[in-house]
Amino acid sequence: MSSFYNKLIPFIEGKTVLDAGSIGHSYKGRTAFKTWNFAVLAQYAASIKGFDILEKEIEIARLDGHDIVFGNAETFVTPEKYQVVFAGDLIEHLSNPGLFIRCSHENLVEGGQLIVATPNTYSLAKLVRVVARATNEPPCNPEHTFYFTPQTLEQLVCRHGFRLRQIIYSDMQYAQGHGSRSKRIKLFINSKISSMIPRFSQAMIAVFDRN
């Protein structure tokens, strides 16, 4: 199991979990790019429910037995309350992440936790590309609407009834197996250096307590 999941699982093990953006980019292509978060979390959570905006993909996932429903992250509020809301590689895609955080607060039991996993804007591999290309644009998915740092993420989330418990850095082993040869080399080097200096890792996992 990847170090990302080794760091994440202790926070969700044995708990009721609401997984935001469960489908990811594609249900059919979920194993081509990386391990599917929903399936991994389902192995350890006491129970898990997911939601996403991709209706056709949801229909297929439900036929396969997955408890995933249609819902927009910026408006989705459910009568059930959960111990954990998890958002993996979601918040950086939203038009208004503050609305998602507000909904997450409503979807959690008192003392519950919001866990946000998002790309690390200033991973070493990104910094190298910024310098090499003489740009002020750290590389990102063209669908992303935000860059987050630990400070900006904490500031945003804590405006909506949360307090930061912990920031955890992690590389993503799957990323080393795709892309161009030069990209794979950069990610390999990133992994080696971030094992010594974690803040240069590819991803950060932010754990927030609901006030």
CYANA upper distance limits for C-alpha pairs under 8 A (distance plus 0.5 A):
  1 MET  CA      5 TYR  CA      7.16
  1 MET  CA      6 ASN  CA      7.38
  2 SER  CA      6 ASN  CA      6.88
  2 SER  CA    172 MET  CA      7.73
  2 SER  CA    173 GLN  CA      6.86
  3 SER  CA      7 LYS  CA      6.66
  3 SER  CA    170 SER  CA      7.21
  3 SER  CA    171 ASP  CA      7.74
  3 SER  CA    172 MET  CA      8.00
  3 SER  CA    173 GLN  CA      8.32
  4 PHE  CA      8 LEU  CA      6.77
  4 PHE  CA    170 SER  CA      6.04
  4 PHE  CA    171 ASP  CA      7.23
  4 PHE  CA    172 MET  CA      6.89
  5 TYR  CA      9 ILE  CA      6.19
  6 ASN  CA     10 PRO  CA      7.98
  7 LYS  CA    168 ILE  CA      8.21
  7 LYS  CA    170 SER  CA      8.47
  8 LEU  CA     12 ILE  CA      7.61
  8 LEU  CA    205 ILE  CA      8.28
  9 ILE  CA     13 GLU  CA      6.18
  9 ILE  CA     41 LEU  CA      7.74
  9 ILE  CA     44 TYR  CA      7.60
 12 ILE  CA     16 THR  CA      8.12
 12 ILE  CA     17 VAL  CA      7.46
 12 ILE  CA     41 LEU  CA      7.89
 12 ILE  CA     44 TYR  CA      7.51
 12 ILE  CA     45 ALA  CA      6.24
 12 ILE  CA     84 VAL  CA      7.24
 13 GLU  CA     44 TYR  CA      5.38
 13 GLU  CA     45 ALA  CA      5.38
 13 GLU  CA     46 ALA  CA      7.54
 14 GLY  CA     44 TYR  CA      6.73
 14 GLY  CA     45 ALA  CA      5.27
 14 GLY  CA     46 ALA  CA      4.95
 14 GLY  CA     47 SER  CA      8.39
 15 LYS  CA     45 ALA  CA      5.63
 15 LYS  CA     46 ALA  CA      5.36
 15 LYS  CA     47 SER  CA      7.29
 15 LYS  CA     83 GLN  CA      6.56
 15 LYS  CA     84 VAL  CA      7.52
 16 THR  CA     45 ALA  CA      6.61
 16 THR  CA     46 ALA  CA      5.87
 16 THR  CA     47 SER  CA      5.38
 16 THR  CA     48 ILE  CA      6.44
 16 THR  CA     82 TYR  CA      5.85
 16 THR  CA     83 GLN  CA      5.77
 16 THR  CA     84 VAL  CA      6.81
 17 VAL  CA     45 ALA  CA      7.03
 17 VAL  CA     46 ALA  CA      8.20
 17 VAL  CA     47 SER  CA      6.67
 17 VAL  CA     48 ILE  CA      5.18
 17 VAL  CA     49 LYS  CA      6.94
 17 VAL  CA     82 TYR  CA      6.28
 17 VAL  CA     83 GLN  CA      6.67
 17 VAL  CA     84 VAL  CA      5.30
 17 VAL  CA     85 VAL  CA      6.30
 17 VAL  CA     86 PHE  CA      7.58
 18 LEU  CA     48 ILE  CA      6.30
 18 LEU  CA     49 LYS  CA      5.54
 18 LEU  CA     50 GLY  CA      6.21
 18 LEU  CA     82 TYR  CA      6.86
 18 LEU  CA     84 VAL  CA      6.75
 18 LEU  CA     85 VAL  CA      5.25
 18 LEU  CA     86 PHE  CA      6.73
 19 ASP  CA     38 PHE  CA      7.50
 19 ASP  CA     48 ILE  CA      7.56
 19 ASP  CA     49 LYS  CA      6.61
 19 ASP  CA     50 GLY  CA      5.01
 19 ASP  CA     51 PHE  CA      7.08
 19 ASP  CA     85 VAL  CA      6.46
 19 ASP  CA     86 PHE  CA      5.44
 19 ASP  CA     87 ALA  CA      6.68
 20 ALA  CA     50 GLY  CA      6.42
 20 ALA  CA     51 PHE  CA      6.02
 20 ALA  CA     52 ASP  CA      7.10
 20 ALA  CA     73 ALA  CA      7.08
 20 ALA  CA     85 VAL  CA      7.67
 20 ALA  CA     86 PHE  CA      6.60
 20 ALA  CA     87 ALA  CA      5.53
 20 ALA  CA     88 GLY  CA      7.97
 20 ALA  CA     90 LEU  CA      8.03
 21 GLY  CA     50 GLY  CA      7.65
 21 GLY  CA     51 PHE  CA      6.25
 21 GLY  CA     52 ASP  CA      5.08
 21 GLY  CA     53 ILE  CA      8.01
 21 GLY  CA     73 ALA  CA      7.71
 21 GLY  CA     87 ALA  CA      7.22
 21 GLY  CA     88 GLY  CA      7.94
 21 GLY  CA     90 LEU  CA      6.79
 22 SER  CA     37 ASN  CA      7.88
 22 SER  CA     38 PHE  CA      6.46
 22 SER  CA     50 GLY  CA      5.90
 22 SER  CA     51 PHE  CA      6.20
 22 SER  CA     52 ASP  CA      6.24
 22 SER  CA     68 ILE  CA      7.81
 23 ILE  CA     27 TYR  CA      5.94
 23 ILE  CA     30 ARG  CA      8.27
 23 ILE  CA     38 PHE  CA      8.40
 23 ILE  CA     51 PHE  CA      8.29
 23 ILE  CA     52 ASP  CA      6.71
 23 ILE  CA     54 LEU  CA      7.87
 23 ILE  CA     57 GLU  CA      7.67
 23 ILE  CA     58 ILE  CA      7.72
 24 GLY  CA     30 ARG  CA      8.02
 25 HIS  CA     29 GLY  CA      8.28
 25 HIS  CA     30 ARG  CA      8.02
 26 SER  CA     30 ARG  CA      6.29
 26 SER  CA     57 GLU  CA      7.41
 27 TYR  CA     57 GLU  CA      6.18
 27 TYR  CA     58 ILE  CA      8.24
 27 TYR  CA     60 ILE  CA      8.30
 27 TYR  CA     61 ALA  CA      7.42
 28 LYS  CA     57 GLU  CA      8.09
 29 GLY  CA     33 PHE  CA      7.81
 30 ARG  CA     34 LYS  CA      7.29
 30 ARG  CA     35 THR  CA      7.59
 30 ARG  CA     36 TRP  CA      6.31
 31 THR  CA     35 THR  CA      6.24
 31 THR  CA     36 TRP  CA      6.97
 33 PHE  CA    174 TYR  CA      7.79
 33 PHE  CA    178 HIS  CA      8.25
 34 LYS  CA    174 TYR  CA      6.13
 34 LYS  CA    175 ALA  CA      8.27
 35 THR  CA     40 VAL  CA      8.16
 35 THR  CA    174 TYR  CA      8.28
 36 TRP  CA     40 VAL  CA      7.06
 37 ASN  CA     41 LEU  CA      6.61
 37 ASN  CA     88 GLY  CA      7.97
 38 PHE  CA     42 ALA  CA      6.55
 38 PHE  CA     50 GLY  CA      8.05
 39 ALA  CA     43 GLN  CA      7.21
 40 VAL  CA     44 TYR  CA      7.83
 41 LEU  CA     45 ALA  CA      6.44
 41 LEU  CA     48 ILE  CA      8.18
 42 ALA  CA     46 ALA  CA      8.40
 42 ALA  CA     47 SER  CA      7.42
 42 ALA  CA     48 ILE  CA      6.51
 48 ILE  CA     67 ASP  CA      7.91
 49 LYS  CA     67 ASP  CA      5.90
 49 LYS  CA     68 ILE  CA      6.40
 49 LYS  CA     69 VAL  CA      8.47
 50 GLY  CA     67 ASP  CA      6.75
 50 GLY  CA     68 ILE  CA      4.84
 50 GLY  CA     69 VAL  CA      6.79
 51 PHE  CA     68 ILE  CA      5.59
 51 PHE  CA     69 VAL  CA      5.21
 51 PHE  CA     70 PHE  CA      5.88
 51 PHE  CA     71 GLY  CA      5.87
 51 PHE  CA     72 ASN  CA      8.21
 51 PHE  CA     73 ALA  CA      8.50
 52 ASP  CA     58 ILE  CA      7.89
 52 ASP  CA     68 ILE  CA      7.93
 52 ASP  CA     69 VAL  CA      7.13
 52 ASP  CA     70 PHE  CA      5.78
 52 ASP  CA     71 GLY  CA      5.73
 52 ASP  CA     72 ASN  CA      6.86
 52 ASP  CA     73 ALA  CA      7.88
 53 ILE  CA     70 PHE  CA      6.02
 53 ILE  CA     71 GLY  CA      5.99
 53 ILE  CA     72 ASN  CA      6.17
 54 LEU  CA     58 ILE  CA      6.62
 54 LEU  CA     70 PHE  CA      7.72
 55 GLU  CA     59 GLU  CA      6.83
 55 GLU  CA     70 PHE  CA      6.73
 56 LYS  CA     60 ILE  CA      7.13
 57 GLU  CA     61 ALA  CA      6.76
 58 ILE  CA     62 ARG  CA      6.52
 58 ILE  CA     68 ILE  CA      6.85
 58 ILE  CA     69 VAL  CA      7.10
 58 ILE  CA     70 PHE  CA      7.58
 59 GLU  CA     63 LEU  CA      6.82
 60 ILE  CA     64 ASP  CA      7.02
 61 ALA  CA     65 GLY  CA      7.12
 61 ALA  CA     66 HIS  CA      6.08
 61 ALA  CA     68 ILE  CA      7.71
 62 ARG  CA     66 HIS  CA      5.32
 62 ARG  CA     67 ASP  CA      6.68
 62 ARG  CA     68 ILE  CA      6.90
 71 GLY  CA     75 THR  CA      7.97
 71 GLY  CA     76 PHE  CA      5.99
 72 ASN  CA     76 PHE  CA      5.97
 73 ALA  CA     99 LEU  CA      8.43
 73 ALA  CA    100 PHE  CA      5.84
 73 ALA  CA    103 CYS  CA      8.25
 74 GLU  CA     94 LEU  CA      8.35
 74 GLU  CA     96 ASN  CA      7.39
 74 GLU  CA     97 PRO  CA      7.43
 74 GLU  CA     98 GLY  CA      8.38
 74 GLU  CA     99 LEU  CA      5.36
 74 GLU  CA    100 PHE  CA      4.72
 74 GLU  CA    101 ILE  CA      8.42
 74 GLU  CA    103 CYS  CA      7.37
 75 THR  CA     99 LEU  CA      7.44
 75 THR  CA    100 PHE  CA      7.31
 75 THR  CA    103 CYS  CA      6.99
 76 PHE  CA    100 PHE  CA      8.37
 76 PHE  CA    103 CYS  CA      6.87
 77 VAL  CA    103 CYS  CA      6.32
 77 VAL  CA    104 SER  CA      8.16
 77 VAL  CA    106 GLU  CA      7.28
 77 VAL  CA    107 ASN  CA      6.54
 78 THR  CA    107 ASN  CA      6.77
 79 PRO  CA    107 ASN  CA      8.17
 80 GLU  CA    107 ASN  CA      7.52
 81 LYS  CA    106 GLU  CA      8.26
 81 LYS  CA    107 ASN  CA      5.53
 81 LYS  CA    108 LEU  CA      5.53
 81 LYS  CA    109 VAL  CA      5.85
 82 TYR  CA    107 ASN  CA      6.67
 82 TYR  CA    108 LEU  CA      5.28
 82 TYR  CA    109 VAL  CA      6.15
 82 TYR  CA    112 GLY  CA      7.64
 83 GLN  CA    108 LEU  CA      6.30
 83 GLN  CA    109 VAL  CA      6.23
 83 GLN  CA    111 GLY  CA      8.25
 83 GLN  CA    112 GLY  CA      5.12
 83 GLN  CA    113 GLN  CA      6.85
 84 VAL  CA    108 LEU  CA      7.14
 84 VAL  CA    112 GLY  CA      6.24
 84 VAL  CA    113 GLN  CA      5.38
 84 VAL  CA    114 LEU  CA      6.33
 84 VAL  CA    115 ILE  CA      7.75
 85 VAL  CA    104 SER  CA      7.00
 85 VAL  CA    107 ASN  CA      8.08
 85 VAL  CA    108 LEU  CA      7.47
 85 VAL  CA    113 GLN  CA      6.91
 85 VAL  CA    114 LEU  CA      5.36
 85 VAL  CA    115 ILE  CA      6.71
 86 PHE  CA    114 LEU  CA      6.54
 86 PHE  CA    115 ILE  CA      5.33
 86 PHE  CA    116 VAL  CA      6.61
 87 ALA  CA     91 ILE  CA      7.52
 87 ALA  CA    114 LEU  CA      8.43
 87 ALA  CA    115 ILE  CA      6.77
 87 ALA  CA    116 VAL  CA      5.47
 87 ALA  CA    117 ALA  CA      6.73
 88 GLY  CA    116 VAL  CA      6.55
 88 GLY  CA    117 ALA  CA      5.19
 88 GLY  CA    118 THR  CA      7.00
 89 ASP  CA     93 HIS  CA      8.29
 89 ASP  CA    116 VAL  CA      8.31
 89 ASP  CA    117 ALA  CA      6.24
 89 ASP  CA    118 THR  CA      5.43
 89 ASP  CA    119 PRO  CA      7.60
 90 LEU  CA     94 LEU  CA      7.49
 90 LEU  CA    117 ALA  CA      8.32
 90 LEU  CA    118 THR  CA      7.70
 91 ILE  CA     97 PRO  CA      6.48
 91 ILE  CA    116 VAL  CA      8.01
 91 ILE  CA    118 THR  CA      7.57
 92 GLU  CA     97 PRO  CA      8.36
 92 GLU  CA    118 THR  CA      7.40
 92 GLU  CA    144 HIS  CA      5.85
 92 GLU  CA    145 THR  CA      6.27
 92 GLU  CA    146 PHE  CA      5.53
 92 GLU  CA    147 TYR  CA      7.21
 92 GLU  CA    148 PHE  CA      8.10
 93 HIS  CA    143 GLU  CA      6.70
 93 HIS  CA    144 HIS  CA      5.11
 93 HIS  CA    145 THR  CA      5.96
 93 HIS  CA    146 PHE  CA      7.63
 94 LEU  CA    144 HIS  CA      8.16
 94 LEU  CA    145 THR  CA      7.03
 95 SER  CA    145 THR  CA      7.30
 96 ASN  CA    100 PHE  CA      7.68
 97 PRO  CA    101 ILE  CA      6.85
 98 GLY  CA    102 ARG  CA      6.70
 98 GLY  CA    156 LEU  CA      7.45
 98 GLY  CA    157 VAL  CA      7.77
 98 GLY  CA    160 HIS  CA      8.01
 99 LEU  CA    103 CYS  CA      6.73
100 PHE  CA    104 SER  CA      6.60
101 ILE  CA    105 HIS  CA      6.76
101 ILE  CA    157 VAL  CA      6.91
101 ILE  CA    160 HIS  CA      7.09
102 ARG  CA    106 GLU  CA      7.14
102 ARG  CA    160 HIS  CA      6.32
102 ARG  CA    161 GLY  CA      8.44
103 CYS  CA    107 ASN  CA      6.73
104 SER  CA    108 LEU  CA      6.80
104 SER  CA    114 LEU  CA      7.58
105 HIS  CA    114 LEU  CA      8.45
105 HIS  CA    160 HIS  CA      7.97
105 HIS  CA    161 GLY  CA      7.47
105 HIS  CA    162 PHE  CA      8.32
105 HIS  CA    210 ARG  CA      7.11
108 LEU  CA    112 GLY  CA      5.90
108 LEU  CA    113 GLN  CA      7.68
108 LEU  CA    210 ARG  CA      7.96
110 GLU  CA    210 ARG  CA      6.94
110 GLU  CA    211 ASN  CA      7.60
111 GLY  CA    209 ASP  CA      6.73
111 GLY  CA    210 ARG  CA      5.70
111 GLY  CA    211 ASN  CA      6.94
112 GLY  CA    209 ASP  CA      6.55
112 GLY  CA    210 ARG  CA      5.92
113 GLN  CA    207 VAL  CA      7.27
113 GLN  CA    208 PHE  CA      5.98
113 GLN  CA    209 ASP  CA      5.15
113 GLN  CA    210 ARG  CA      6.26
114 LEU  CA    207 VAL  CA      6.51
114 LEU  CA    208 PHE  CA      5.62
114 LEU  CA    209 ASP  CA      7.00
114 LEU  CA    210 ARG  CA      7.75
115 ILE  CA    205 ILE  CA      7.35
115 ILE  CA    206 ALA  CA      6.19
115 ILE  CA    207 VAL  CA      5.12
115 ILE  CA    208 PHE  CA      6.75
116 VAL  CA    205 ILE  CA      6.20
116 VAL  CA    206 ALA  CA      5.66
116 VAL  CA    207 VAL  CA      7.08
117 ALA  CA    203 ALA  CA      7.47
117 ALA  CA    204 MET  CA      6.23
117 ALA  CA    205 ILE  CA      4.86
117 ALA  CA    206 ALA  CA      6.81
118 THR  CA    148 PHE  CA      8.20
118 THR  CA    203 ALA  CA      6.32
118 THR  CA    204 MET  CA      6.23
118 THR  CA    205 ILE  CA      7.19
119 PRO  CA    148 PHE  CA      8.23
119 PRO  CA    202 GLN  CA      6.53
119 PRO  CA    203 ALA  CA      4.88
119 PRO  CA    204 MET  CA      6.72
120 ASN  CA    148 PHE  CA      7.56
120 ASN  CA    149 THR  CA      7.34
120 ASN  CA    200 PHE  CA      8.21
120 ASN  CA    201 SER  CA      7.31
120 ASN  CA    202 GLN  CA      5.78
120 ASN  CA    203 ALA  CA      5.09
120 ASN  CA    204 MET  CA      6.13
121 THR  CA    126 LYS  CA      7.66
121 THR  CA    138 PRO  CA      7.27
121 THR  CA    147 TYR  CA      6.47
121 THR  CA    148 PHE  CA      6.63
121 THR  CA    149 THR  CA      6.85
122 TYR  CA    126 LYS  CA      6.47
122 TYR  CA    127 LEU  CA      6.39
122 TYR  CA    138 PRO  CA      8.05
122 TYR  CA    149 THR  CA      8.28
122 TYR  CA    200 PHE  CA      7.07
123 SER  CA    127 LEU  CA      6.77
123 SER  CA    190 ASN  CA      8.08
123 SER  CA    199 ARG  CA      7.66
123 SER  CA    200 PHE  CA      4.74
123 SER  CA    201 SER  CA      5.69
123 SER  CA    202 GLN  CA      5.69
123 SER  CA    203 ALA  CA      8.22
124 LEU  CA    128 VAL  CA      6.67
124 LEU  CA    190 ASN  CA      6.23
124 LEU  CA    194 SER  CA      8.32
124 LEU  CA    200 PHE  CA      5.52
124 LEU  CA    201 SER  CA      7.44
124 LEU  CA    202 GLN  CA      8.24
125 ALA  CA    129 ARG  CA      6.93
125 ALA  CA    186 LYS  CA      6.28
125 ALA  CA    187 LEU  CA      6.75
125 ALA  CA    189 ILE  CA      8.48
125 ALA  CA    190 ASN  CA      6.27
125 ALA  CA    202 GLN  CA      8.32
126 LYS  CA    130 VAL  CA      6.70
126 LYS  CA    138 PRO  CA      6.28
126 LYS  CA    139 PRO  CA      6.69
127 LEU  CA    131 VAL  CA      6.80
127 LEU  CA    138 PRO  CA      7.51
128 VAL  CA    132 ALA  CA      6.49
129 ARG  CA    133 ARG  CA      6.40
129 ARG  CA    138 PRO  CA      7.90
129 ARG  CA    139 PRO  CA      8.00
130 VAL  CA    134 ALA  CA      6.31
130 VAL  CA    135 THR  CA      5.75
130 VAL  CA    136 ASN  CA      6.87
130 VAL  CA    137 GLU  CA      7.15
130 VAL  CA    138 PRO  CA      6.26
130 VAL  CA    139 PRO  CA      8.12
131 VAL  CA    135 THR  CA      7.25
140 CYS  CA    144 HIS  CA      7.32
148 PHE  CA    152 THR  CA      6.45
148 PHE  CA    153 LEU  CA      6.28
149 THR  CA    153 LEU  CA      6.50
150 PRO  CA    154 GLU  CA      6.55
150 PRO  CA    167 ILE  CA      7.77
150 PRO  CA    206 ALA  CA      8.45
151 GLN  CA    155 GLN  CA      6.61
152 THR  CA    156 LEU  CA      6.67
153 LEU  CA    157 VAL  CA      6.64
154 GLU  CA    158 CYS  CA      6.32
154 GLU  CA    163 ARG  CA      8.36
154 GLU  CA    164 LEU  CA      6.95
155 GLN  CA    159 ARG  CA      6.94
156 LEU  CA    160 HIS  CA      7.99
157 VAL  CA    161 GLY  CA      8.01
157 VAL  CA    162 PHE  CA      6.75
157 VAL  CA    163 ARG  CA      8.21
157 VAL  CA    208 PHE  CA      8.49
158 CYS  CA    162 PHE  CA      5.10
158 CYS  CA    163 ARG  CA      5.88
158 CYS  CA    164 LEU  CA      7.67
161 GLY  CA    210 ARG  CA      6.71
161 GLY  CA    211 ASN  CA      6.01
162 PHE  CA    208 PHE  CA      6.45
162 PHE  CA    209 ASP  CA      5.95
162 PHE  CA    210 ARG  CA      5.12
162 PHE  CA    211 ASN  CA      5.78
163 ARG  CA    208 PHE  CA      5.97
163 ARG  CA    209 ASP  CA      5.87
163 ARG  CA    210 ARG  CA      7.20
163 ARG  CA    211 ASN  CA      7.28
164 LEU  CA    206 ALA  CA      8.02
164 LEU  CA    207 VAL  CA      6.76
164 LEU  CA    208 PHE  CA      4.98
164 LEU  CA    209 ASP  CA      6.86
165 ARG  CA    206 ALA  CA      8.30
165 ARG  CA    207 VAL  CA      6.01
165 ARG  CA    208 PHE  CA      5.73
165 ARG  CA    209 ASP  CA      6.81
166 GLN  CA    206 ALA  CA      6.46
166 GLN  CA    207 VAL  CA      5.74
166 GLN  CA    208 PHE  CA      7.63
167 ILE  CA    204 MET  CA      7.18
167 ILE  CA    205 ILE  CA      6.24
167 ILE  CA    206 ALA  CA      5.06
167 ILE  CA    207 VAL  CA      6.88
168 ILE  CA    204 MET  CA      6.10
168 ILE  CA    205 ILE  CA      5.47
168 ILE  CA    206 ALA  CA      6.84
169 TYR  CA    198 PRO  CA      6.21
169 TYR  CA    199 ARG  CA      6.63
169 TYR  CA    200 PHE  CA      8.48
169 TYR  CA    201 SER  CA      6.35
169 TYR  CA    202 GLN  CA      8.13
169 TYR  CA    203 ALA  CA      6.37
169 TYR  CA    204 MET  CA      4.93
169 TYR  CA    205 ILE  CA      6.67
170 SER  CA    198 PRO  CA      7.65
170 SER  CA    201 SER  CA      5.93
170 SER  CA    202 GLN  CA      6.82
170 SER  CA    203 ALA  CA      5.75
170 SER  CA    204 MET  CA      6.51
170 SER  CA    205 ILE  CA      8.05
171 ASP  CA    191 SER  CA      6.64
171 ASP  CA    194 SER  CA      8.12
171 ASP  CA    201 SER  CA      5.58
171 ASP  CA    202 GLN  CA      5.38
171 ASP  CA    203 ALA  CA      6.39
172 MET  CA    176 GLN  CA      8.09
172 MET  CA    202 GLN  CA      7.10
172 MET  CA    203 ALA  CA      7.64
173 GLN  CA    177 GLY  CA      8.13
174 TYR  CA    178 HIS  CA      8.02
175 ALA  CA    179 GLY  CA      8.50
175 ALA  CA    184 ARG  CA      8.13
175 ALA  CA    187 LEU  CA      7.77
176 GLN  CA    184 ARG  CA      5.62
176 GLN  CA    185 ILE  CA      8.39
176 GLN  CA    187 LEU  CA      6.33
176 GLN  CA    188 PHE  CA      6.88
177 GLY  CA    184 ARG  CA      7.25
178 HIS  CA    184 ARG  CA      7.37
179 GLY  CA    183 LYS  CA      6.55
179 GLY  CA    184 ARG  CA      6.98
180 SER  CA    184 ARG  CA      6.77
181 ARG  CA    185 ILE  CA      6.72
182 SER  CA    186 LYS  CA      6.75
183 LYS  CA    187 LEU  CA      6.69
184 ARG  CA    188 PHE  CA      6.58
185 ILE  CA    189 ILE  CA      6.74
186 LYS  CA    190 ASN  CA      6.50
187 LEU  CA    191 SER  CA      6.60
188 PHE  CA    192 LYS  CA      6.95
189 ILE  CA    193 ILE  CA      6.74
190 ASN  CA    194 SER  CA      6.35
190 ASN  CA    200 PHE  CA      7.77
190 ASN  CA    201 SER  CA      7.29
190 ASN  CA    202 GLN  CA      8.23
191 SER  CA    195 SER  CA      6.67
191 SER  CA    201 SER  CA      7.30
192 LYS  CA    196 MET  CA      7.76
193 ILE  CA    197 ILE  CA      6.61
193 ILE  CA    198 PRO  CA      8.43
193 ILE  CA    200 PHE  CA      8.02
194 SER  CA    198 PRO  CA      5.00
194 SER  CA    199 ARG  CA      7.24
194 SER  CA    200 PHE  CA      5.63
194 SER  CA    201 SER  CA      5.56
195 SER  CA    201 SER  CA      8.38
197 ILE  CA    201 SER  CA      8.32
